[in-house]
Amino acid sequence: MEKHKLATRVGEIAPFQVMVVLTKAKQLAAQGEDVIHLEVGEPDFVAVDAVAAAGVDAIQQGNTGYTAATGLPELKQAISDDYQQRYDVHVSPERIIVTPGASGALLLMASLMANAGEEVLMPDPCYPCNRHFLIQTGVKAKLVETRSEDGFEMDLNTLSDHWNDNTSGLWLASPSNPTGAVLSKAYLTQAWQEVQALGGHLLVDEIYQGLVYEGDDFSALSIADDIFVINSFSKYFAMTGWRLGWLVVPEWAIEGATKLAQNLFISAPTVSQYAAVRAFQPDVLAECEARRQILNARRLALLAGLKRIGLPVVAPAQGAFYVYVDVSSVTKDAMAWCLDLLETEKVALTPGADFGMKDAHKYVRFAYTCDESRLEEALARIARFIAA
């Protein structure tokens, strides 16, 4: 009998290396060990109470059926108003496609703008799911090497060297996962000009928008209407499990994006959409701002602590809740180092191999998603581990 075979594309998708760390961390915690989790990119906050209450109200009122495929009209209007109020950018509600998380937006985008056999450029390192969604549609993600000396920003002056007849577009992220770096408006303007001249599309992943501590917090939509932008309620609004995000498309892509949304996921979670409408009210935004200040205090404490123990930060950690660190002075294998650190000192970190290829063995990502006292304890444990 012939053996069962999975689709070829499944073999092309790499598993998250951090899941090995996370599985081991959970095992240790189950044994009563005090594990400090700095590996998972999830805030330790939950949705603001008023947002959660709006979700409960939606259930009690029976607002649990399908919405329009592109989203609840009230939510699309609220997102549009927020762009205008916070970023001084006009985005018509019709251009906003509400999706099941930013992951749904990435899948929609991969299906919308690239044909099988084509390729999309993105910097190395970057969030791995971006390239994995492309694989699902028969598109190749081409990672472009970057340098730590440049904050892992792609050199746009050499973009045409990486572009060929099969290149569909360029995908960037700001703030970045894993580096926490924020791209400047000048950089994104140049990126748009270069991509436009080459005849491709530009996507900017802005799911950490709002979580900016240094530099300008702006949207790429302020540069051009033809730029695609992805966002999410998971990070700034701390609604990870609510599974809600959105994609902003140019007017000429609305019809195509709508057809895909109808077929790929029918609609985003309805209760989450009703709850998210409440997220844009001033009291909720004030709470989110207070949380941003807490995250910034953690960021500063972590940066100071890493300097104190001699681990260099290799990218400007201006946003999100990540710091990218060079551990090559203490190990030749970041993955093995992460596992040894977890086993010995019960601190969980994410190895750089999850995010890219070039020199990935040198880097680890810290997520400052726990309070300052836990961060200080983690730093003390790491210092002891290095000294041992």
PALOLUM-798313 format. One record per residue (C-alpha): x, y, z; residue number from 1; residue in three letters. Coordinates in nm, 2 decimals. Example, Ala and Ser with C-alpha at 12.3 -4.5 7.8 and 13.67 -1.06 7.14 Angstrom:
! PALOLUM-798313
{c1 1.23	c2 -0.45	c3 0.78	n 1	res ALA} .
{c1 1.37	c2 -0.11	c3 0.71	n 2	res SER} .
This chain:
! PALOLUM-798313
{c1 0.00	c2 0.00	c3 0.00	n 1	res MET} .
{c1 0.13	c2 0.35	c3 -0.09	n 2	res GLU} .
{c1 0.21	c2 0.56	c3 0.21	n 3	res LYS} .
{c1 0.01	c2 0.87	c3 0.27	n 4	res HIS} .
{c1 0.18	c2 1.19	c3 0.15	n 5	res LYS} .
{c1 0.14	c2 1.54	c3 0.28	n 6	res LEU} .
{c1 0.14	c2 1.83	c3 0.03	n 7	res ALA} .
{c1 0.49	c2 1.93	c3 -0.07	n 8	res THR} .
{c1 0.44	c2 2.29	c3 0.06	n 9	res ARG} .
{c1 0.40	c2 2.15	c3 0.41	n 10	res VAL} .
{c1 0.76	c2 2.04	c3 0.40	n 11	res GLY} .
{c1 0.87	c2 2.39	c3 0.29	n 12	res GLU} .
{c1 0.73	c2 2.55	c3 0.61	n 13	res ILE} .
{c1 0.98	c2 2.55	c3 0.90	n 14	res ALA} .
{c1 0.85	c2 2.49	c3 1.25	n 15	res PRO} .
{c1 0.89	c2 2.76	c3 1.51	n 16	res PHE} .
{c1 1.22	c2 2.68	c3 1.70	n 17	res GLN} .
{c1 1.08	c2 2.87	c3 2.00	n 18	res VAL} .
{c1 0.81	c2 2.60	c3 2.03	n 19	res MET} .
{c1 1.09	c2 2.36	c3 2.15	n 20	res VAL} .
{c1 1.18	c2 2.62	c3 2.41	n 21	res VAL} .
{c1 0.81	c2 2.68	c3 2.50	n 22	res LEU} .
{c1 0.73	c2 2.31	c3 2.54	n 23	res THR} .
{c1 1.03	c2 2.26	c3 2.77	n 24	res LYS} .
{c1 0.94	c2 2.57	c3 2.96	n 25	res ALA} .
{c1 0.59	c2 2.44	c3 3.02	n 26	res LYS} .
{c1 0.73	c2 2.11	c3 3.13	n 27	res GLN} .
{c1 0.95	c2 2.28	c3 3.38	n 28	res LEU} .
{c1 0.67	c2 2.50	c3 3.51	n 29	res ALA} .
{c1 0.45	c2 2.19	c3 3.55	n 30	res ALA} .
{c1 0.72	c2 2.04	c3 3.77	n 31	res GLN} .
{c1 0.70	c2 2.35	c3 4.00	n 32	res GLY} .
{c1 1.00	c2 2.54	c3 3.86	n 33	res GLU} .
{c1 0.98	c2 2.92	c3 3.85	n 34	res ASP} .
{c1 1.02	c2 2.99	c3 3.47	n 35	res VAL} .
{c1 1.05	c2 3.35	c3 3.35	n 36	res ILE} .
{c1 0.89	c2 3.38	c3 3.01	n 37	res HIS} .
{c1 1.06	c2 3.62	c3 2.77	n 38	res LEU} .
{c1 1.00	c2 3.41	c3 2.46	n 39	res GLU} .
{c1 0.64	c2 3.46	c3 2.35	n 40	res VAL} .
{c1 0.53	c2 3.77	c3 2.16	n 41	res GLY} .
{c1 0.22	c2 3.82	c3 2.36	n 42	res GLU} .
{c1 0.16	c2 4.11	c3 2.61	n 43	res PRO} .
{c1 0.09	c2 4.02	c3 2.97	n 44	res ASP} .
{c1 -0.21	c2 4.25	c3 2.96	n 45	res PHE} .
{c1 -0.56	c2 4.15	c3 2.85	n 46	res VAL} .
{c1 -0.83	c2 4.35	c3 2.67	n 47	res ALA} .
{c1 -0.94	c2 4.66	c3 2.86	n 48	res VAL} .
{c1 -1.24	c2 4.59	c3 3.08	n 49	res ASP} .
{c1 -1.47	c2 4.81	c3 2.87	n 50	res ALA} .
{c1 -1.38	c2 4.62	c3 2.56	n 51	res VAL} .
{c1 -1.44	c2 4.28	c3 2.72	n 52	res ALA} .
{c1 -1.78	c2 4.41	c3 2.85	n 53	res ALA} .
{c1 -1.87	c2 4.51	c3 2.49	n 54	res ALA} .
{c1 -1.80	c2 4.16	c3 2.38	n 55	res GLY} .
{c1 -2.02	c2 4.02	c3 2.66	n 56	res VAL} .
{c1 -2.30	c2 4.26	c3 2.56	n 57	res ASP} .
{c1 -2.28	c2 4.14	c3 2.20	n 58	res ALA} .
{c1 -2.33	c2 3.78	c3 2.31	n 59	res ILE} .
{c1 -2.62	c2 3.88	c3 2.54	n 60	res GLN} .
{c1 -2.79	c2 4.08	c3 2.26	n 61	res GLN} .
{c1 -2.75	c2 3.79	c3 2.02	n 62	res GLY} .
{c1 -2.51	c2 3.97	c3 1.79	n 63	res ASN} .
{c1 -2.33	c2 3.65	c3 1.70	n 64	res THR} .
{c1 -2.42	c2 3.59	c3 1.33	n 65	res GLY} .
{c1 -2.20	c2 3.65	c3 1.03	n 66	res TYR} .
{c1 -2.11	c2 4.00	c3 0.95	n 67	res THR} .
{c1 -2.03	c2 4.13	c3 0.60	n 68	res ALA} .
{c1 -1.72	c2 3.96	c3 0.47	n 69	res ALA} .
{c1 -1.51	c2 4.27	c3 0.49	n 70	res THR} .
{c1 -1.62	c2 4.36	c3 0.84	n 71	res GLY} .
{c1 -1.88	c2 4.52	c3 1.06	n 72	res LEU} .
{c1 -1.96	c2 4.87	c3 0.91	n 73	res PRO} .
{c1 -1.94	c2 5.03	c3 1.26	n 74	res GLU} .
{c1 -1.59	c2 4.88	c3 1.31	n 75	res LEU} .
{c1 -1.46	c2 4.98	c3 0.97	n 76	res LYS} .
{c1 -1.58	c2 5.34	c3 1.04	n 77	res GLN} .
{c1 -1.42	c2 5.34	c3 1.38	n 78	res ALA} .
{c1 -1.08	c2 5.23	c3 1.23	n 79	res ILE} .
{c1 -1.12	c2 5.49	c3 0.96	n 80	res SER} .
{c1 -1.19	c2 5.76	c3 1.22	n 81	res ASP} .
{c1 -0.89	c2 5.64	c3 1.42	n 82	res ASP} .
{c1 -0.65	c2 5.68	c3 1.13	n 83	res TYR} .
{c1 -0.78	c2 6.04	c3 1.08	n 84	res GLN} .
{c1 -0.77	c2 6.13	c3 1.45	n 85	res GLN} .
{c1 -0.44	c2 5.97	c3 1.55	n 86	res ARG} .
{c1 -0.24	c2 5.98	c3 1.23	n 87	res TYR} .
{c1 -0.41	c2 6.25	c3 1.02	n 88	res ASP} .
{c1 -0.47	c2 6.01	c3 0.74	n 89	res VAL} .
{c1 -0.79	c2 5.97	c3 0.55	n 90	res HIS} .
{c1 -0.87	c2 5.61	c3 0.48	n 91	res VAL} .
{c1 -1.22	c2 5.54	c3 0.35	n 92	res SER} .
{c1 -1.40	c2 5.25	c3 0.54	n 93	res PRO} .
{c1 -1.44	c2 5.07	c3 0.21	n 94	res GLU} .
{c1 -1.07	c2 5.02	c3 0.18	n 95	res ARG} .
{c1 -1.05	c2 4.84	c3 0.52	n 96	res ILE} .
{c1 -1.09	c2 4.46	c3 0.52	n 97	res ILE} .
{c1 -1.14	c2 4.32	c3 0.87	n 98	res VAL} .
{c1 -0.98	c2 3.98	c3 0.91	n 99	res THR} .
{c1 -0.94	c2 3.70	c3 1.16	n 100	res PRO} .
{c1 -0.62	c2 3.84	c3 1.31	n 101	res GLY} .
{c1 -0.33	c2 3.98	c3 1.12	n 102	res ALA} .
{c1 -0.27	c2 3.62	c3 1.01	n 103	res SER} .
{c1 -0.59	c2 3.64	c3 0.81	n 104	res GLY} .
{c1 -0.48	c2 3.96	c3 0.66	n 105	res ALA} .
{c1 -0.14	c2 3.81	c3 0.56	n 106	res LEU} .
{c1 -0.31	c2 3.51	c3 0.40	n 107	res LEU} .
{c1 -0.55	c2 3.74	c3 0.21	n 108	res LEU} .
{c1 -0.25	c2 3.96	c3 0.10	n 109	res MET} .
{c1 -0.05	c2 3.66	c3 -0.02	n 110	res ALA} .
{c1 -0.35	c2 3.54	c3 -0.23	n 111	res SER} .
{c1 -0.43	c2 3.89	c3 -0.36	n 112	res LEU} .
{c1 -0.10	c2 4.03	c3 -0.49	n 113	res MET} .
{c1 0.13	c2 3.75	c3 -0.61	n 114	res ALA} .
{c1 0.10	c2 3.46	c3 -0.85	n 115	res ASN} .
{c1 0.23	c2 3.11	c3 -0.81	n 116	res ALA} .
{c1 0.60	c2 3.10	c3 -0.92	n 117	res GLY} .
{c1 0.66	c2 3.47	c3 -0.83	n 118	res GLU} .
{c1 0.86	c2 3.60	c3 -0.54	n 119	res GLU} .
{c1 0.83	c2 3.86	c3 -0.27	n 120	res VAL} .
{c1 1.13	c2 4.03	c3 -0.11	n 121	res LEU} .
{c1 1.16	c2 4.08	c3 0.26	n 122	res MET} .
{c1 1.45	c2 4.16	c3 0.50	n 123	res PRO} .
{c1 1.64	c2 3.89	c3 0.69	n 124	res ASP} .
{c1 1.55	c2 3.88	c3 0.98	n 125	res PRO} .
{c1 1.17	c2 3.91	c3 0.97	n 126	res CYS} .
{c1 0.85	c2 3.75	c3 1.12	n 127	res TYR} .
{c1 0.86	c2 3.39	c3 0.98	n 128	res PRO} .
{c1 0.48	c2 3.36	c3 0.91	n 129	res CYS} .
{c1 0.51	c2 3.63	c3 0.65	n 130	res ASN} .
{c1 0.71	c2 3.40	c3 0.42	n 131	res ARG} .
{c1 0.51	c2 3.09	c3 0.52	n 132	res HIS} .
{c1 0.18	c2 3.24	c3 0.41	n 133	res PHE} .
{c1 0.34	c2 3.30	c3 0.07	n 134	res LEU} .
{c1 0.44	c2 2.94	c3 0.04	n 135	res ILE} .
{c1 0.07	c2 2.84	c3 0.08	n 136	res GLN} .
{c1 0.00	c2 3.03	c3 -0.24	n 137	res THR} .
{c1 0.29	c2 2.90	c3 -0.43	n 138	res GLY} .
{c1 0.49	c2 3.22	c3 -0.40	n 139	res VAL} .
{c1 0.86	c2 3.23	c3 -0.29	n 140	res LYS} .
{c1 0.98	c2 3.46	c3 -0.01	n 141	res ALA} .
{c1 1.32	c2 3.59	c3 -0.10	n 142	res LYS} .
{c1 1.51	c2 3.70	c3 0.21	n 143	res LEU} .
{c1 1.75	c2 3.99	c3 0.15	n 144	res VAL} .
{c1 2.05	c2 4.00	c3 0.38	n 145	res GLU} .
{c1 2.08	c2 4.29	c3 0.61	n 146	res THR} .
{c1 2.35	c2 4.41	c3 0.85	n 147	res ARG} .
{c1 2.33	c2 4.46	c3 1.23	n 148	res SER} .
{c1 2.54	c2 4.78	c3 1.18	n 149	res GLU} .
{c1 2.24	c2 4.91	c3 0.98	n 150	res ASP} .
{c1 1.98	c2 4.81	c3 1.24	n 151	res GLY} .
{c1 1.89	c2 4.52	c3 1.00	n 152	res PHE} .
{c1 1.73	c2 4.77	c3 0.76	n 153	res GLU} .
{c1 1.74	c2 4.65	c3 0.39	n 154	res MET} .
{c1 1.96	c2 4.87	c3 0.18	n 155	res ASP} .
{c1 1.71	c2 5.03	c3 -0.06	n 156	res LEU} .
{c1 1.98	c2 5.16	c3 -0.29	n 157	res ASN} .
{c1 2.05	c2 4.80	c3 -0.39	n 158	res THR} .
{c1 1.68	c2 4.69	c3 -0.41	n 159	res LEU} .
{c1 1.69	c2 4.67	c3 -0.79	n 160	res SER} .
{c1 1.98	c2 4.42	c3 -0.76	n 161	res ASP} .
{c1 1.75	c2 4.17	c3 -0.59	n 162	res HIS} .
{c1 1.45	c2 4.24	c3 -0.82	n 163	res TRP} .
{c1 1.38	c2 4.03	c3 -1.13	n 164	res ASN} .
{c1 1.10	c2 3.97	c3 -1.37	n 165	res ASP} .
{c1 0.93	c2 3.73	c3 -1.12	n 166	res ASN} .
{c1 0.94	c2 3.97	c3 -0.83	n 167	res THR} .
{c1 0.59	c2 4.09	c3 -0.72	n 168	res SER} .
{c1 0.67	c2 4.32	c3 -0.43	n 169	res GLY} .
{c1 0.84	c2 4.41	c3 -0.11	n 170	res LEU} .
{c1 0.71	c2 4.33	c3 0.24	n 171	res TRP} .
{c1 0.84	c2 4.54	c3 0.53	n 172	res LEU} .
{c1 0.74	c2 4.57	c3 0.90	n 173	res ALA} .
{c1 0.75	c2 4.87	c3 1.14	n 174	res SER} .
{c1 0.79	c2 4.83	c3 1.43	n 175	res PRO} .
{c1 0.97	c2 4.51	c3 1.36	n 176	res SER} .
{c1 0.95	c2 4.17	c3 1.50	n 177	res ASN} .
{c1 1.21	c2 4.05	c3 1.61	n 178	res PRO} .
{c1 1.42	c2 4.37	c3 1.63	n 179	res THR} .
{c1 1.18	c2 4.63	c3 1.77	n 180	res GLY} .
{c1 1.32	c2 4.88	c3 1.51	n 181	res ALA} .
{c1 1.10	c2 5.15	c3 1.37	n 182	res VAL} .
{c1 1.14	c2 5.25	c3 1.01	n 183	res LEU} .
{c1 1.14	c2 5.63	c3 0.94	n 184	res SER} .
{c1 0.90	c2 5.80	c3 0.71	n 185	res LYS} .
{c1 1.19	c2 5.89	c3 0.49	n 186	res ALA} .
{c1 1.29	c2 5.53	c3 0.46	n 187	res TYR} .
{c1 0.94	c2 5.41	c3 0.38	n 188	res LEU} .
{c1 0.90	c2 5.69	c3 0.13	n 189	res THR} .
{c1 1.21	c2 5.58	c3 -0.05	n 190	res GLN} .
{c1 1.09	c2 5.22	c3 -0.04	n 191	res ALA} .
{c1 0.76	c2 5.32	c3 -0.20	n 192	res TRP} .
{c1 0.94	c2 5.52	c3 -0.47	n 193	res GLN} .
{c1 1.18	c2 5.23	c3 -0.55	n 194	res GLU} .
{c1 0.90	c2 4.97	c3 -0.56	n 195	res VAL} .
{c1 0.68	c2 5.19	c3 -0.77	n 196	res GLN} .
{c1 0.96	c2 5.24	c3 -1.02	n 197	res ALA} .
{c1 1.01	c2 4.86	c3 -1.04	n 198	res LEU} .
{c1 0.64	c2 4.80	c3 -1.10	n 199	res GLY} .
{c1 0.57	c2 4.61	c3 -0.78	n 200	res GLY} .
{c1 0.36	c2 4.64	c3 -0.46	n 201	res HIS} .
{c1 0.46	c2 4.74	c3 -0.11	n 202	res LEU} .
{c1 0.32	c2 4.59	c3 0.20	n 203	res LEU} .
{c1 0.39	c2 4.74	c3 0.55	n 204	res VAL} .
{c1 0.31	c2 4.53	c3 0.85	n 205	res ASP} .
{c1 0.21	c2 4.77	c3 1.12	n 206	res GLU} .
{c1 0.07	c2 4.53	c3 1.38	n 207	res ILE} .
{c1 0.28	c2 4.69	c3 1.65	n 208	res TYR} .
{c1 0.16	c2 5.04	c3 1.56	n 209	res GLN} .
{c1 0.11	c2 5.25	c3 1.87	n 210	res GLY} .
{c1 0.38	c2 5.07	c3 2.06	n 211	res LEU} .
{c1 0.65	c2 5.32	c3 1.96	n 212	res VAL} .
{c1 0.88	c2 5.48	c3 2.22	n 213	res TYR} .
{c1 1.14	c2 5.66	c3 2.01	n 214	res GLU} .
{c1 1.09	c2 5.82	c3 1.67	n 215	res GLY} .
{c1 0.76	c2 5.90	c3 1.49	n 216	res ASP} .
{c1 0.45	c2 5.68	c3 1.53	n 217	res ASP} .
{c1 0.29	c2 5.71	c3 1.19	n 218	res PHE} .
{c1 0.13	c2 5.50	c3 0.92	n 219	res SER} .
{c1 0.27	c2 5.42	c3 0.58	n 220	res ALA} .
{c1 -0.07	c2 5.52	c3 0.45	n 221	res LEU} .
{c1 0.04	c2 5.88	c3 0.50	n 222	res SER} .
{c1 0.29	c2 5.83	c3 0.22	n 223	res ILE} .
{c1 0.06	c2 5.69	c3 -0.05	n 224	res ALA} .
{c1 -0.29	c2 5.54	c3 -0.09	n 225	res ASP} .
{c1 -0.15	c2 5.25	c3 -0.30	n 226	res ASP} .
{c1 0.06	c2 5.11	c3 -0.02	n 227	res ILE} .
{c1 -0.10	c2 4.80	c3 0.15	n 228	res PHE} .
{c1 -0.10	c2 4.80	c3 0.53	n 229	res VAL} .
{c1 -0.17	c2 4.53	c3 0.78	n 230	res ILE} .
{c1 -0.27	c2 4.59	c3 1.14	n 231	res ASN} .
{c1 -0.41	c2 4.40	c3 1.44	n 232	res SER} .
{c1 -0.59	c2 4.43	c3 1.77	n 233	res PHE} .
{c1 -0.36	c2 4.18	c3 1.93	n 234	res SER} .
{c1 -0.07	c2 4.40	c3 2.04	n 235	res LYS} .
{c1 -0.16	c2 4.77	c3 2.12	n 236	res TYR} .
{c1 -0.51	c2 4.67	c3 2.23	n 237	res PHE} .
{c1 -0.39	c2 4.34	c3 2.39	n 238	res ALA} .
{c1 -0.67	c2 4.13	c3 2.22	n 239	res MET} .
{c1 -0.46	c2 3.83	c3 2.11	n 240	res THR} .
{c1 -0.71	c2 3.56	c3 2.15	n 241	res GLY} .
{c1 -1.00	c2 3.77	c3 2.01	n 242	res TRP} .
{c1 -0.84	c2 3.70	c3 1.66	n 243	res ARG} .
{c1 -0.90	c2 4.03	c3 1.49	n 244	res LEU} .
{c1 -0.70	c2 4.24	c3 1.25	n 245	res GLY} .
{c1 -0.74	c2 4.43	c3 0.93	n 246	res TRP} .
{c1 -0.59	c2 4.50	c3 0.58	n 247	res LEU} .
{c1 -0.60	c2 4.84	c3 0.41	n 248	res VAL} .
{c1 -0.60	c2 4.81	c3 0.04	n 249	res VAL} .
{c1 -0.60	c2 5.06	c3 -0.25	n 250	res PRO} .
{c1 -0.94	c2 5.14	c3 -0.40	n 251	res GLU} .
{c1 -0.85	c2 4.93	c3 -0.71	n 252	res TRP} .
{c1 -0.80	c2 4.62	c3 -0.50	n 253	res ALA} .
{c1 -1.13	c2 4.64	c3 -0.30	n 254	res ILE} .
{c1 -1.33	c2 4.41	c3 -0.52	n 255	res GLU} .
{c1 -1.06	c2 4.15	c3 -0.54	n 256	res GLY} .
{c1 -0.99	c2 4.16	c3 -0.16	n 257	res ALA} .
{c1 -1.37	c2 4.13	c3 -0.09	n 258	res THR} .
{c1 -1.40	c2 3.82	c3 -0.31	n 259	res LYS} .
{c1 -1.11	c2 3.66	c3 -0.13	n 260	res LEU} .
{c1 -1.24	c2 3.75	c3 0.21	n 261	res ALA} .
{c1 -1.58	c2 3.59	c3 0.13	n 262	res GLN} .
{c1 -1.42	c2 3.27	c3 0.03	n 263	res ASN} .
{c1 -1.12	c2 3.24	c3 0.27	n 264	res LEU} .
{c1 -1.30	c2 3.31	c3 0.60	n 265	res PHE} .
{c1 -1.66	c2 3.43	c3 0.53	n 266	res ILE} .
{c1 -1.61	c2 3.69	c3 0.81	n 267	res SER} .
{c1 -1.40	c2 3.77	c3 1.11	n 268	res ALA} .
{c1 -1.53	c2 3.68	c3 1.46	n 269	res PRO} .
{c1 -1.84	c2 3.88	c3 1.51	n 270	res THR} .
{c1 -1.83	c2 3.91	c3 1.89	n 271	res VAL} .
{c1 -1.47	c2 4.04	c3 1.86	n 272	res SER} .
{c1 -1.58	c2 4.30	c3 1.61	n 273	res GLN} .
{c1 -1.85	c2 4.44	c3 1.83	n 274	res TYR} .
{c1 -1.60	c2 4.45	c3 2.12	n 275	res ALA} .
{c1 -1.33	c2 4.62	c3 1.90	n 276	res ALA} .
{c1 -1.57	c2 4.91	c3 1.82	n 277	res VAL} .
{c1 -1.54	c2 5.00	c3 2.19	n 278	res ARG} .
{c1 -1.16	c2 4.99	c3 2.17	n 279	res ALA} .
{c1 -1.14	c2 5.33	c3 2.00	n 280	res PHE} .
{c1 -1.32	c2 5.53	c3 2.27	n 281	res GLN} .
{c1 -1.11	c2 5.78	c3 2.46	n 282	res PRO} .
{c1 -1.11	c2 5.59	c3 2.79	n 283	res ASP} .
{c1 -0.98	c2 5.27	c3 2.63	n 284	res VAL} .
{c1 -0.72	c2 5.46	c3 2.43	n 285	res LEU} .
{c1 -0.60	c2 5.63	c3 2.76	n 286	res ALA} .
{c1 -0.56	c2 5.29	c3 2.92	n 287	res GLU} .
{c1 -0.37	c2 5.16	c3 2.62	n 288	res CYS} .
{c1 -0.14	c2 5.47	c3 2.64	n 289	res GLU} .
{c1 -0.08	c2 5.40	c3 3.01	n 290	res ALA} .
{c1 0.02	c2 5.04	c3 2.92	n 291	res ARG} .
{c1 0.26	c2 5.18	c3 2.65	n 292	res ARG} .
{c1 0.43	c2 5.38	c3 2.92	n 293	res GLN} .
{c1 0.47	c2 5.06	c3 3.13	n 294	res ILE} .
{c1 0.62	c2 4.88	c3 2.84	n 295	res LEU} .
{c1 0.86	c2 5.17	c3 2.78	n 296	res ASN} .
{c1 0.98	c2 5.15	c3 3.14	n 297	res ALA} .
{c1 1.04	c2 4.78	c3 3.10	n 298	res ARG} .
{c1 1.22	c2 4.84	c3 2.77	n 299	res ARG} .
{c1 1.46	c2 5.09	c3 2.94	n 300	res LEU} .
{c1 1.52	c2 4.85	c3 3.23	n 301	res ALA} .
{c1 1.60	c2 4.57	c3 3.00	n 302	res LEU} .
{c1 1.83	c2 4.77	c3 2.78	n 303	res LEU} .
{c1 2.02	c2 4.89	c3 3.09	n 304	res ALA} .
{c1 2.04	c2 4.54	c3 3.23	n 305	res GLY} .
{c1 2.17	c2 4.39	c3 2.91	n 306	res LEU} .
{c1 2.44	c2 4.66	c3 2.89	n 307	res LYS} .
{c1 2.53	c2 4.58	c3 3.25	n 308	res ARG} .
{c1 2.58	c2 4.21	c3 3.18	n 309	res ILE} .
{c1 2.77	c2 4.27	c3 2.86	n 310	res GLY} .
{c1 2.52	c2 4.14	c3 2.60	n 311	res LEU} .
{c1 2.50	c2 4.39	c3 2.30	n 312	res PRO} .
{c1 2.17	c2 4.50	c3 2.16	n 313	res VAL} .
{c1 2.21	c2 4.49	c3 1.78	n 314	res VAL} .
{c1 1.91	c2 4.69	c3 1.66	n 315	res ALA} .
{c1 1.74	c2 5.01	c3 1.78	n 316	res PRO} .
{c1 1.47	c2 4.88	c3 2.01	n 317	res ALA} .
{c1 1.23	c2 5.17	c3 1.94	n 318	res GLN} .
{c1 0.90	c2 4.99	c3 1.93	n 319	res GLY} .
{c1 0.69	c2 4.67	c3 1.98	n 320	res ALA} .
{c1 0.81	c2 4.48	c3 2.29	n 321	res PHE} .
{c1 1.13	c2 4.32	c3 2.17	n 322	res TYR} .
{c1 1.50	c2 4.35	c3 2.20	n 323	res VAL} .
{c1 1.74	c2 4.17	c3 1.96	n 324	res TYR} .
{c1 2.06	c2 4.06	c3 2.13	n 325	res VAL} .
{c1 2.40	c2 3.93	c3 2.01	n 326	res ASP} .
{c1 2.51	c2 3.63	c3 2.22	n 327	res VAL} .
{c1 2.80	c2 3.53	c3 2.00	n 328	res SER} .
{c1 3.04	c2 3.63	c3 2.27	n 329	res SER} .
{c1 2.91	c2 3.36	c3 2.50	n 330	res VAL} .
{c1 2.80	c2 3.09	c3 2.25	n 331	res THR} .
{c1 2.84	c2 2.97	c3 1.89	n 332	res LYS} .
{c1 2.48	c2 2.83	c3 1.88	n 333	res ASP} .
{c1 2.20	c2 3.05	c3 2.01	n 334	res ALA} .
{c1 1.95	c2 2.77	c3 2.00	n 335	res MET} .
{c1 2.16	c2 2.54	c3 2.22	n 336	res ALA} .
{c1 2.23	c2 2.84	c3 2.44	n 337	res TRP} .
{c1 1.86	c2 2.91	c3 2.49	n 338	res CYS} .
{c1 1.79	c2 2.55	c3 2.58	n 339	res LEU} .
{c1 2.08	c2 2.54	c3 2.82	n 340	res ASP} .
{c1 1.98	c2 2.87	c3 2.98	n 341	res LEU} .
{c1 1.62	c2 2.74	c3 3.02	n 342	res LEU} .
{c1 1.74	c2 2.41	c3 3.18	n 343	res GLU} .
{c1 1.99	c2 2.57	c3 3.41	n 344	res THR} .
{c1 1.83	c2 2.91	c3 3.51	n 345	res GLU} .
{c1 1.47	c2 2.87	c3 3.40	n 346	res LYS} .
{c1 1.47	c2 3.18	c3 3.16	n 347	res VAL} .
{c1 1.30	c2 3.13	c3 2.82	n 348	res ALA} .
{c1 1.42	c2 3.32	c3 2.52	n 349	res LEU} .
{c1 1.36	c2 3.29	c3 2.14	n 350	res THR} .
{c1 1.65	c2 3.19	c3 1.92	n 351	res PRO} .
{c1 1.73	c2 3.40	c3 1.61	n 352	res GLY} .
{c1 1.68	c2 3.10	c3 1.38	n 353	res ALA} .
{c1 1.31	c2 3.16	c3 1.39	n 354	res ASP} .
{c1 1.35	c2 3.49	c3 1.21	n 355	res PHE} .
{c1 1.61	c2 3.45	c3 0.94	n 356	res GLY} .
{c1 1.91	c2 3.28	c3 0.79	n 357	res MET} .
{c1 2.21	c2 3.50	c3 0.79	n 358	res LYS} .
{c1 2.40	c2 3.48	c3 1.12	n 359	res ASP} .
{c1 2.09	c2 3.36	c3 1.30	n 360	res ALA} .
{c1 2.30	c2 3.15	c3 1.53	n 361	res HIS} .
{c1 2.43	c2 3.47	c3 1.69	n 362	res LYS} .
{c1 2.11	c2 3.62	c3 1.80	n 363	res TYR} .
{c1 1.82	c2 3.58	c3 2.05	n 364	res VAL} .
{c1 1.50	c2 3.78	c3 2.10	n 365	res ARG} .
{c1 1.39	c2 3.91	c3 2.44	n 366	res PHE} .
{c1 1.02	c2 3.99	c3 2.48	n 367	res ALA} .
{c1 0.97	c2 4.23	c3 2.77	n 368	res TYR} .
{c1 0.62	c2 4.10	c3 2.84	n 369	res THR} .
{c1 0.65	c2 4.07	c3 3.22	n 370	res CYS} .
{c1 0.70	c2 4.33	c3 3.49	n 371	res ASP} .
{c1 1.03	c2 4.50	c3 3.58	n 372	res GLU} .
{c1 1.10	c2 4.28	c3 3.88	n 373	res SER} .
{c1 1.08	c2 3.97	c3 3.67	n 374	res ARG} .
{c1 1.30	c2 4.13	c3 3.41	n 375	res LEU} .
{c1 1.56	c2 4.21	c3 3.67	n 376	res GLU} .
{c1 1.54	c2 3.85	c3 3.81	n 377	res GLU} .
{c1 1.59	c2 3.72	c3 3.45	n 378	res ALA} .
{c1 1.89	c2 3.94	c3 3.40	n 379	res LEU} .
{c1 2.05	c2 3.82	c3 3.72	n 380	res ALA} .
{c1 1.99	c2 3.46	c3 3.63	n 381	res ARG} .
{c1 2.14	c2 3.51	c3 3.28	n 382	res ILE} .
{c1 2.45	c2 3.69	c3 3.43	n 383	res ALA} .
{c1 2.50	c2 3.39	c3 3.66	n 384	res ARG} .
{c1 2.46	c2 3.15	c3 3.37	n 385	res PHE} .
{c1 2.72	c2 3.34	c3 3.16	n 386	res ILE} .
{c1 2.96	c2 3.35	c3 3.46	n 387	res ALA} .
{c1 2.93	c2 2.98	c3 3.54	n 388	res ALA} .
